[in-house]
Amino acid sequence: TPHMGSAIITGFLHYGLPMWHLRPRINPETMLTWPSVYQLLPYQQSGLFLDKSLEPLPDFDIHDLNSWKEYKLSIFSERMEKRIKRHYGDLAGKRIKQLKIYMKNMLRRSKRFHEALEVDENIAKYPFPVLGFAGDCLLTPEYIILSRDGEMILNRHDLESPGDGNVSINSFLGFESHMLTKSKVRRSHVHLDHTMFICETHSALTENKTFHDNLLHILLDERESTFQKGE
């Protein structure tokens, strides 16, 4: 699970989700009705969303529906509006209104979700080791370029960093990302007792033989201390 969210999720809500083995893609108007998608949105106050000069956008708040409207993203894009009108006919206006209300509520819920995860006051240490496995050899969207005409760019080499294709290493480790300063600020209070990086895609990570071998080794090696500590 990405500590700092996944930039590619923003693209899913604007362009849809590619599904090559089933169909060309799942439309974004379908994606934005999935509650879990919003929990995976990037959670960082600044530095991830840039203009075409790669300068941070200080006025873009991913959890504020007005920001999506201002940049003509997702439900506010002409492309999505035309598709909904084609599918819903006379009921298109009502459907668009429903989706905007739903998205507004889900964005607020997503913000509260991440704020709750960041609370570290009076949090007791885990009574068991926390293990983290992640992919590290694929270029993964980390930054997003936005323009007010509805254009979103995220699959470009200078906007990517190592990861598993969906989740960057920085997000996995709980670090903020800042392209201009290169500073690394850890936001997550979750302490990882053990980390393992594997060259694998996000969806196939748990099927990877190296993942299985290392997990089995850790479980067998730590079996006694882990379960006694948990008790």
Buried (B, 14 or more C-beta within 10 A) or exposed (E): EBBBBBBBBBBBBBBBBEEEEEEEBBBBBEBBEBEEBBBBBBBBEEBBBBEEEEEBBEEBBBBBBEBBEBBBBBBBBEEBBEBBBEEBEEEBEEBBEEBBEBBBEBBBBBBEBBEEBEEEEEEEEEEBBEBBBBBBBBBBBBBBBBEEEBBBBBEEEEBBBBBBBBBBBBBBBBBBBBBEEEEEEEBBEBEBEEBBBBEBBBEEBEEBEEBEEBBEEBEEEBEEEBEEEEE
